[in-house]
């Protein structure tokens, strides 16, 4: 349509020149009809140009909408639930929020804990564990909550070591979420115990890797 509007513009220009020639040599009627044809074609060309402009805007809007249609899931409200009595297992509670505009399925597996007195270690392995899935709909401000339980006993000795900086406690897991088309996006879980931070969990220091 853009090419057609340009072609019409060229024809209108030619007709305008012919009209001027006809009037200059005294062919009034021919000049009038050529002028009429030029005006009609100019109107058609204007509508063709405007239609092409609208089509381009519609195409850009469709492309933007298609790109924007995807889930965006993130962890929120992650916290460690300490046992009420010595010897009970610890639990890690977390929420999932989808800030995108498409529903998603979140999957988490190989959930692992590691209590270590080696303060120099920086690479830790996953322990095999079954996968769990959670549907995370794209609803503004909605939070889907879940909980991971670990077979770790937080005794007075281990707690004192953690609070005195003589040991570290990590919780981590492989995670991802996928959209309706099957496209996956990584979302691993990685937290470290900290007695002073609300929820008793912080992000591991830089340089810590989980494999």
C-alpha positions, 0 to 999 in steps of 0.5 A: 500500500505504501508503494501504491500511495507513492505511485499515485503521488507521482501520477498526480504530479504529472497530471498537475504539470499537464494541467498547467501546460494545457491552461498555458496553451489555451486548452481550458477544458482539457486543463479542467479535466486533467485537474479534476483527475489529479484532485481525485487521485490525490484524495485516493493517494491520501487515503491510501497513505493513511491506511498504510499508516494505520496498518503499520501501527496495528502491526507494531501494537500486535508485535509488542503485545506478542512479546509482552505475553509471558510470565515473570515469576519471582520469590517473595517472603522467603523465611526460615521457620525455626523448630519450637523445640530442639531436634525438630526439623527446620522448614523454609517457607516462601511465596511465589508472585507472577508479575507477568501477564501469562500463567506459569507452572513453577517447578522445584527439585533437588532441594538441599541443605548444607551445614558446613564448618568450612568457611572457605568452601565456595562450591556446593553440590545438589542432593537429588530430590523429587520435583514439586510443581505449583501453578502460578497464575498471573494475578496482580499482587497474588502470592502462592505460598509453599514450604520446603522441609529439611531433615536437619536438626538445629541443636544448641551446638549447631545454632551456637556455631552459626550465631558465632560465625563458626559455621554456615547453613545453606538451603538451595534447590533447582527451580524453573517456571514454564509458560503455556508454550513450554518455554522455561525460565530458570528460577533457582532457590539459594538462601543462607542462614543469618540470625540477624536478618528478618526471616533468618535468611539472606542471599549467599555471598558472591562467589558461592556456586551450586552445581 
